[in-house]
Amino acid sequence: MSRHNQKEALHSERRAFIKTAVLGCGAAVLTGAPLISYFIAPAMKKATGKWVDFGAVEDLMTTSIEMLTYEFMVKDGWLVLPQRGFVWAKINKDHNINVFSSTCTHLACNVIWQEETNQFICPCHSGRFDSNGKPVAGPPTKPLSELEYKIEEDNLLVYLTF
């Protein structure tokens, strides 16, 4: 084989390799993008929220803090799972309502209302919050989150994110 024919064969093989590589990469991108979005997108979605109905406002006791529980179904990726939890509701003498998240602002443990001390207690690291959700002892430095609420048809609805 002459030197000229060797160069031509080498260029032809190189072109065939590049052509195959480009087509292969294109095919991988075209099939891979939908697959990646199918598997990755659910994990990347932003938190969504829902208005949860906790029943009649008149059922809440004035000047007391009450635990209100909830349960609803949430689609998490490909699964539909129950979302369970609770919030704390407080109605003041002037009928203003405060709804607090049950999640401690330190490490996200659930806080419990302790009537005797008039405080929310976090059992994980002894965090304490007053009846207005402000930290008074332990590691938490931020107050309990106050949740958005509205009253529709005399029912208390609270906006929960998940």
DRENBA-594421 format. One record per residue: y negated, z, x of N, C-alpha, C, O, CB in turn; residue number from 1. Coordinates in steps of 0.001 Angstrom, whole numbers. Each point is the difference from the previous one (the first is absolute). Glycine has a CB too. Example, Ala and Ser with C-alpha at 12.3 -4.5 7.8 and 13.67 -1.06 7.14 Angstrom:
# residues 2
[site [5690,7800,13190],[-1190,0,-890],[-1200,0,900],[19,665,1036],[1154,581,-2928],1]
[site [-2223,-1966,1542],[-1190,60,820],[-1090,730,-770],[-1108,169,509],[1736,-2314,675],2]
END
This chain:
# residues 162
[site [1156,0,842],[-1156,0,-842],[-1230,0,895],[-83,752,971],[1321,454,-2828],1]
[site [-2178,-2055,1515],[-1187,-98,830],[-924,1174,-278],[103,709,-1001],[94,-3212,1037],2]
[site [-1083,2654,896],[-944,1107,-96],[-881,-129,-1241],[-330,1003,-632],[343,-809,3129],3]
[site [-393,-1416,-2848],[-823,-249,-1175],[764,384,-1271],[-576,604,-905],[-622,-2469,2122],4]
[site [2455,1529,-1292],[829,337,-1164],[208,1510,-111],[78,537,-1105],[1074,-2760,1302],5]
[site [-1061,2910,952],[156,1462,-19],[-1249,658,-585],[95,937,-792],[1427,-1053,2805],6]
[site [-2705,-387,-1611],[-1250,552,-528],[-99,-224,-1500],[-393,899,-743],[-715,-1302,2949],7]
[site [1463,-790,-2647],[-46,-319,-1430],[970,884,-785],[-339,478,-1083],[-299,-2850,1636],8]
[site [1818,2589,-27],[990,847,-670],[-503,1445,-70],[176,678,-1012],[1691,-2187,1819],9]
[site [-2492,1971,277],[-544,1357,39],[-1123,166,-1030],[-41,996,-723],[643,-834,3167],10]
[site [-1517,-1147,-2509],[-1082,48,-986],[552,-55,-1415],[-497,694,-887],[-1040,-1791,2526],11]
[site [2547,287,-1856],[605,-127,-1320],[655,1328,-417],[-130,430,-1146],[517,-2904,1556],12]
[site [313,3111,529],[618,1306,-293],[-1066,1051,-257],[143,821,-905],[1835,-1423,2325],13]
[site [-3027,584,-646],[-1091,963,-162],[-642,-168,-1377],[-236,986,-698],[-182,-993,3195],14]
[site [129,-1255,-2895],[-590,-268,-1309],[928,470,-1119],[-450,600,-976],[-781,-2568,1940],15]
[site [2494,1699,-820],[971,417,-1017],[45,1522,-102],[80,544,-1101],[1279,-2622,1529],16]
[site [-1410,2765,706],[3,1462,0],[-1256,545,-673],[86,900,-835],[1277,-908,2945],17]
[site [-2526,-529,-1756],[-1260,471,-587],[-19,-269,-1500],[-415,853,-784],[-777,-1265,2964],18]
[site [1644,-781,-2577],[47,-357,-1402],[918,958,-773],[-355,465,-1083],[-90,-2873,1695],19]
[site [1604,2694,-60],[941,926,-634],[-578,1411,-71],[150,687,-1011],[1758,-2083,1845],20]
[site [-2566,1824,237],[-593,1341,32],[-1109,127,-1043],[-62,1003,-711],[618,-818,3158],21]
[site [-1431,-1183,-2547],[-1091,33,-972],[563,-12,-1421],[-450,774,-845],[-1072,-1959,2479],22]
[site [2482,332,-1906],[599,-43,-1330],[727,1306,-334],[-69,490,-1127],[311,-2974,1360],23]
[site [447,3032,752],[698,1274,-202],[-973,1134,-293],[242,813,-892],[1569,-1602,2413],24]
[site [-2915,846,-771],[-1016,1041,-243],[-633,-178,-1368],[-236,977,-709],[-220,-830,3169],25]
[site [180,-1393,-2835],[-573,-268,-1328],[928,453,-1104],[-433,614,-975],[-800,-2549,1914],26]
[site [2509,1630,-784],[985,417,-999],[102,1523,-61],[124,575,-1081],[1151,-2708,1457],27]
[site [-1327,2776,774],[76,1466,38],[-1208,617,-696],[142,971,-742],[1155,-1084,2895],28]
[site [-2482,-441,-1920],[-1206,518,-651],[72,-220,-1509],[-307,899,-782],[-1029,-1354,2870],29]
[site [1745,-748,-2487],[61,-300,-1434],[1004,876,-741],[-258,397,-1136],[-395,-2730,1670],30]
[site [1777,2638,74],[981,858,-673],[-249,1474,281],[330,854,-823],[1331,-2702,975],31]
[site [-2237,2149,993],[-209,1398,375],[-1165,658,-711],[73,1186,-321],[880,-1748,2499],32]
[site [-2029,-176,-2435],[-1182,588,-637],[328,594,-1367],[-370,1146,-258],[-1055,-2790,1481],33]
[site [2105,911,-2113],[342,623,-1283],[936,1200,158],[-144,999,-704],[-150,-3226,-370],34]
[site [1242,2127,1989],[917,1118,204],[-731,1225,519],[240,1115,-463],[1600,-2732,911],35]
[site [-2730,1412,513],[-763,1122,555],[-881,616,-1076],[-61,1223,-125],[82,-2298,2399],36]
[site [-706,238,-3054],[-859,548,-1049],[825,741,-1050],[-476,984,-565],[-1165,-2844,953],37]
[site [2853,1414,-658],[855,667,-976],[399,1393,481],[23,950,-782],[828,-3185,26],38]
[site [-541,2351,2037],[457,1277,531],[-1136,917,442],[126,1221,-95],[1928,-2377,805],39]
[site [-3144,597,-235],[-1099,804,550],[-1046,346,-1054],[-540,1106,15],[922,-2193,2188],40]
[site [-673,177,-3103],[-1086,202,-972],[110,1297,-794],[-1012,683,-155],[867,-3132,-6],41]
[site [1319,2828,-353],[50,1254,-752],[-408,1214,836],[-591,940,-530],[2393,-1945,-852],42]
[site [-1501,997,2652],[-360,1134,848],[-1491,2,321],[-560,1050,316],[2863,-1078,655],43]
[site [-2945,-1119,-1046],[-1409,-111,366],[-940,145,-1196],[-1218,27,175],[1912,-1497,1697],44]
[site [-145,1564,-3089],[-872,47,-1160],[-806,1295,-12],[451,1047,465],[1171,-2476,-1743],45]
[site [-2812,1320,737],[-881,1154,-69],[450,913,-1135],[678,-421,-937],[-2597,-931,1875],46]
[site [1521,2606,-823],[353,956,-1046],[-605,-445,-1324],[-1132,-482,-53],[1256,2352,1744],47]
[site [633,-1703,-2732],[-482,-322,-1323],[-140,1291,-783],[476,1054,422],[608,-3339,-357],48]
[site [-1723,2192,-1178],[-209,1200,-793],[353,-220,-1450],[247,-1119,-448],[-2024,1800,2011],49]
[site [1792,425,-2279],[375,-31,-1408],[-644,1182,-703],[-62,1102,544],[2250,-2257,-15],50]
[site [-2668,914,-1744],[-499,1091,-828],[1199,670,-664],[783,-655,-688],[-3011,-529,284],51]
[site [2368,2478,612],[1118,756,-556],[-526,931,-1087],[-953,750,212],[2222,-877,1986],52]
[site [-638,66,-3352],[-399,811,-1154],[690,1360,77],[1228,82,30],[-1569,-2162,-1446],53]
[site [-463,3143,1448],[543,1360,66],[-84,722,-1345],[236,1207,-64],[-891,-1126,2468],54]
[site [330,-783,-3452],[-15,603,-1338],[-1361,533,-393],[-1011,-259,653],[3377,838,-333],55]
[site [-2360,171,-1404],[-1234,490,-615],[-752,960,918],[577,915,586],[486,-1185,-2824],56]
[site [-2358,32,2340],[-864,865,808],[-28,1403,-587],[-82,981,739],[-1322,-2960,-68],57]
[site [1472,2080,-1982],[-62,1314,-651],[1189,890,358],[-57,1215,-192],[-1197,-2277,-1671],58]
[site [2336,464,2384],[1167,796,415],[-234,720,1325],[734,928,338],[731,-2542,-1546],59]
[site [-2477,1195,1957],[-298,678,1271],[-731,1301,-290],[-879,50,-860],[758,-2260,2092],60]
[site [486,3255,-513],[-637,1299,-215],[-1298,85,787],[-50,-379,1170],[2295,1442,-1553],61]
[site [-3282,-571,-255],[-1295,175,638],[87,1104,1048],[675,1010,-202],[-1848,-1787,-1892],62]
[site [497,579,3192],[-105,933,1138],[1333,286,681],[128,1002,704],[-2060,12,-1850],63]
[site [2905,-1862,953],[1265,152,689],[311,-1306,714],[-487,-1060,-395],[1313,2758,-1304],64]
[site [-29,-1625,2728],[420,-1208,708],[1442,-272,-383],[862,871,116],[-2465,-450,1824],65]
[site [1857,-1648,-2401],[1326,-349,-490],[617,-1137,790],[-685,-926,434],[3,1694,-2683],66]
[site [1985,-677,2425],[760,-1073,632],[359,-1021,-1078],[579,340,-1032],[350,1234,2824],67]
[site [-1285,-2828,-1532],[339,-1087,-911],[958,-928,730],[-335,-533,1059],[-1903,692,-2277],68]
[site [3425,-356,661],[1012,-827,674],[-7,-1413,-578],[-408,-228,-1139],[1828,2275,1577],69]
[site [-956,-2981,381],[96,-1393,-438],[1262,-633,567],[560,448,1000],[-3072,-617,-1133],70]
[site [2935,-886,-545],[1112,-830,471],[-175,-1384,-611],[-169,-135,-1212],[1745,2143,1441],71]
[site [-1535,-3020,603],[-25,-1384,-464],[716,-854,1026],[251,441,1122],[-2426,-90,-2377],72]
[site [2501,-1569,871],[742,-900,882],[-962,-861,807],[-1011,-474,-517],[2934,447,-1102],73]
[site [-1592,-169,2900],[-829,-790,910],[885,-1012,706],[1108,321,431],[-2731,1600,-106],74]
[site [1124,-3149,-210],[728,-1009,758],[-408,148,1460],[-1170,-158,347],[1287,-1441,-2342],75]
[site [855,1903,2844],[-222,187,1428],[797,-1068,730],[1201,147,225],[-1587,2363,-488],76]
[site [-300,-3590,631],[710,-1108,625],[915,-632,-1020],[-464,-648,-939],[347,1747,3194],77]
[site [1410,-919,-2083],[983,-598,-896],[613,1029,-928],[783,-353,-882],[-307,-1361,2607],78]
[site [-816,2974,-1544],[599,1058,-804],[-991,509,-1044],[-1210,-21,226],[2671,666,1712],79]
[site [-958,-199,-3054],[-805,685,-999],[440,1456,34],[1139,330,-332],[-1413,-2425,-1148],80]
[site [-648,2957,1886],[331,1406,222],[-884,910,-838],[-1133,-359,-319],[1877,-197,2636],81]
[site [-235,1732,-2678],[-855,943,-723],[-1016,629,948],[330,374,1126],[1536,94,-2752],82]
[site [-3089,-360,1161],[-1066,681,737],[-233,1311,-725],[-404,15,-1163],[-695,-2199,1977],83]
[site [1355,3282,-125],[-142,1322,-621],[-990,827,802],[-147,-181,1209],[2510,82,-2102],84]
[site [-3031,997,211],[-912,889,700],[-765,859,-977],[348,109,-1176],[-544,-1759,3019],85]
[site [-858,2258,-1324],[-840,832,-843],[-1410,44,560],[-234,-270,1178],[2222,1643,-1859],86]
[site [-2916,-1025,-193],[-1403,201,364],[-408,1344,-573],[715,583,-816],[-1236,-3094,854],87]
[site [-623,2995,391],[-525,1264,-499],[-1265,-272,-793],[-903,-676,492],[1891,1938,1461],88]
[site [-1066,-748,-3173],[-1176,-201,-854],[-669,1335,-282],[653,1021,-212],[407,-3051,-832],89]
[site [-2381,1983,1050],[-793,1213,-229],[-1123,-346,-971],[-753,-948,224],[1300,1872,2096],90]
[site [-655,-154,-3394],[-1127,-161,-922],[-880,1224,141],[453,1130,-186],[908,-2540,-1441],91]
[site [-2614,1180,1956],[-966,1091,151],[-499,462,-1373],[266,-642,-1016],[-960,-266,3274],92]
[site [-22,2014,-2270],[-549,535,-1255],[-935,-992,-672],[-99,-35,-1226],[292,2335,2157],93]
[site [-876,-3105,-131],[-915,-1005,-558],[732,-1301,-343],[-637,-1024,-247],[-1233,2036,1579],94]
[site [3199,-972,-1346],[889,-1109,-375],[-19,-1178,975],[416,-1103,-354],[-770,1787,-1984],95]
[site [-125,-455,3559],[157,-1008,1051],[1431,68,505],[587,1077,104],[-3041,-924,562],96]
[site [3002,-1315,-356],[1391,-66,462],[23,-402,1471],[-736,-889,428],[1542,284,-2756],97]
[site [46,1272,3086],[299,-404,1376],[1500,-258,54],[797,810,-473],[-2743,551,1479],98]
[site [2321,-2495,-425],[1418,-299,192],[210,-164,1496],[-597,-873,630],[837,-257,-2925],99]
[site [611,1975,2853],[254,7,1442],[1362,-608,315],[962,164,-751],[-2406,1874,990],100]
[site [1501,-2727,865],[1278,-473,522],[807,1217,419],[-565,1016,404],[-437,-3226,376],101]
[site [2303,2110,-873],[858,1107,431],[326,-97,1488],[758,817,522],[212,-702,-2828],102]
[site [-1535,-1103,2990],[326,-256,1397],[-975,702,936],[-1209,-219,-80],[2185,-1979,-581],103]
[site [-462,3026,1533],[-814,696,1001],[-619,-1039,946],[651,-976,373],[831,3060,-519],104]
[site [-2718,-1866,520],[-701,-946,875],[370,174,1465],[-484,-753,845],[-1381,735,-2473],105]
[site [2701,984,1948],[419,201,1390],[1157,-935,347],[-168,-919,801],[-578,3326,-910],106]
[site [1921,-2181,-489],[1165,-842,295],[723,-476,-1254],[1191,-306,49],[-945,1535,2082],107]
[site [-951,-1292,-3244],[493,-581,-1246],[1153,758,-670],[803,-608,-707],[-1522,-1533,1640],108]
[site [806,3430,-725],[956,812,-759],[-605,257,-1388],[-1205,-173,-185],[2137,1280,2322],109]
[site [-122,-704,-3100],[-520,318,-1329],[-539,1422,-25],[653,935,463],[979,-2535,-1512],110]
[site [-2834,1747,501],[-593,1324,-145],[401,592,-1348],[255,-728,-959],[-2201,69,2440],111]
[site [1997,1969,-1539],[379,732,-1208],[-1148,934,-370],[-589,641,871],[3073,-774,-291],112]
[site [-2801,208,-1869],[-1031,898,-469],[555,1411,-106],[1053,223,-596],[-2163,-2102,-645],113]
[site [394,2820,1821],[419,1400,-41],[-1070,780,-769],[-1083,281,514],[2360,-475,1710],114]
[site [-942,529,-3456],[-942,665,-906],[-504,1331,559],[-1178,329,-141],[2339,-1430,-1772],115]
[site [-259,1873,2554],[-369,1336,483],[-1135,-44,1029],[-887,852,-13],[3241,-123,-405],116]
[site [-2321,-1702,1287],[-1023,-101,1051],[-1110,-987,-361],[-996,-111,714],[2750,679,961],117]
[site [-1574,-1287,-2797],[-959,-1001,-437],[-178,-1091,1068],[-1113,-453,269],[-57,2207,-1657],118]
[site [2304,-2164,1988],[-31,-1004,1062],[1181,-970,-121],[1051,314,-560],[-2218,1338,2059],119]
[site [935,-2844,-943],[1099,-944,208],[601,337,1360],[-729,169,977],[-362,-2022,-2407],120]
[site [2407,1949,1496],[692,357,1231],[865,-1179,449],[736,-584,-796],[-738,3042,150],121]
[site [-98,-2794,1923],[888,-1009,571],[1106,741,750],[-280,688,982],[-1608,-2424,-779],122]
[site [3129,1609,-645],[1084,760,617],[392,-496,1396],[687,712,731],[121,-258,-3019],123]
[site [-1225,-1637,2661],[423,-564,1290],[-655,690,1197],[683,382,950],[-347,-2553,-2106],124]
[site [-1652,2327,1106],[-719,579,1142],[-1028,1041,-427],[-996,220,689],[1334,-2358,528],125]
[site [-91,2775,-2354],[-843,1084,-512],[-1447,-419,-258],[-916,810,137],[2378,755,1088],126]
[site [-1662,-2806,-1590],[-1345,-425,-386],[-352,598,-1347],[863,173,-861],[-617,-2313,2161],127]
[site [-1520,2452,-1475],[-474,582,-1257],[-1280,-698,-427],[-861,-317,821],[1909,2543,-251],128]
[site [-1156,-2459,-1882],[-1164,-633,-589],[-467,867,-1158],[818,609,-690],[-34,-2929,1378],129]
[site [-2107,2383,-908],[-497,773,-1139],[214,-783,-1293],[566,-1093,20],[-2282,2222,1455],130]
[site [1269,-577,-2585],[236,-624,-1302],[-775,-1304,-188],[237,-726,-965],[170,2995,54],131]
[site [-1322,-2568,1818],[-731,-1268,-35],[561,-1002,1001],[-571,-1072,199],[-1468,2309,-920],132]
[site [3174,-881,1360],[664,-901,929],[-541,32,1417],[427,-799,834],[22,-603,-2761],133]
[site [-1382,2306,2224],[-582,93,1351],[908,838,901],[514,1032,-431],[-2853,-1249,-524],134]
[site [2542,-219,2209],[871,779,900],[-634,1339,369],[-1193,77,295],[2129,-2218,615],135]
[site [-117,3195,-931],[-501,1331,348],[803,655,1121],[-462,973,596],[-323,-736,-2939],136]
[site [1973,-751,2638],[810,577,1078],[1039,-1014,448],[356,-922,-733],[-710,3253,-173],137]
[site [832,-2135,2132],[1052,-861,534],[-551,-1273,607],[-1210,-137,184],[2749,1065,-1873],138]
[site [-655,-1855,1999],[-413,-1215,703],[-816,-1027,-800],[-748,-757,619],[2758,1124,682],139]
[site [-1911,-443,-2651],[-750,-1056,-689],[-1512,131,214],[-560,1093,-78],[2385,-1193,-1630],140]
[site [-2464,-1031,1976],[-1461,-18,171],[-687,-774,-1122],[-1211,121,-184],[1529,38,2660],141]
[site [444,-950,-3222],[-554,-786,-1104],[430,612,-1324],[1079,584,-99],[-1056,-2678,1510],142]
[site [-877,1960,-2438],[382,517,-1318],[1099,-841,-633],[255,-1129,420],[-2568,2016,-712],143]
[site [2960,-325,-723],[977,-764,-774],[-714,-1190,-643],[-1161,105,-395],[2566,1984,-49],144]
[site [-720,-3191,345],[-596,-1189,-615],[-185,230,-1487],[907,460,-693],[151,-1939,2427],145]
[site [-2262,1146,-2215],[-231,21,-1442],[314,-1383,-523],[-458,-1005,543],[-1327,2813,-375],146]
[site [2568,-1848,-1224],[453,-1266,-555],[-909,-455,-1141],[-549,805,-753],[2903,-227,1404],147]
[site [-2488,-1889,-746],[-793,-591,-1069],[744,194,-1316],[1221,-141,-64],[-2243,-1566,1651],148]
[site [270,2033,-2630],[607,182,-1309],[-929,-553,-1071],[-1182,-245,241],[2422,2289,568],149]
[site [-681,-2233,-1984],[-796,-372,-1166],[692,566,-1236],[1182,341,22],[-2049,-2467,1107],150]
[site [98,2213,-2194],[555,493,-1257],[-69,-1140,-1003],[-1075,-520,-300],[372,2931,781],151]
[site [1862,-2790,-990],[94,-1043,-1016],[794,539,-1173],[1110,507,162],[-1248,-2335,1579],152]
[site [-448,1712,-2929],[645,474,-1221],[480,1444,163],[1111,345,-401],[-411,-2702,-134],153]
[site [-1545,3184,1123],[244,1430,230],[1156,288,951],[486,1130,49],[-1374,-742,-2307],154]
[site [1337,-1386,3012],[1050,200,1002],[-598,-92,1401],[-936,-757,254],[2669,-195,-1830],155]
[site [-1166,1742,2463],[-419,-13,1412],[799,-1046,750],[1227,72,67],[-1840,2373,-159],156]
[site [-86,-3419,657],[628,-1031,822],[-505,173,1439],[-1201,130,233],[1389,-1752,-2222],157]
[site [735,1620,2935],[-335,187,1425],[444,-1236,750],[1090,-525,-230],[-858,3050,78],158]
[site [-1098,-2990,1064],[334,-1186,810],[753,453,1239],[-532,736,831],[-1509,-1992,-1671],159]
[site [3305,800,957],[847,357,1135],[285,-1242,819],[287,-1061,-552],[748,2961,-737],160]
[site [-1115,-1771,2614],[351,-1108,869],[1376,260,591],[404,1143,210],[-2838,-1597,315],161]
[site [3147,-648,-260],[1340,113,566],[273,-1207,843],[1080,-117,579],[-285,1472,-2518],162]
END
